[in-house]
């Protein structure tokens, strides 16, 4: 589990990155799916 401080930093980073998307929604979803599969998650 992440510490409170680390979780806040991650949320701030995530929100900042998602604020002005460089990729369209479909590409963003596919990249997220690929990253999840590459890290061993199952859909």
Secondary structure by P-SEA (a helix, b strand, c coil): cccaaaaaaaaaaaaaaaccccccaaaaaaaaaaaaaaacccc
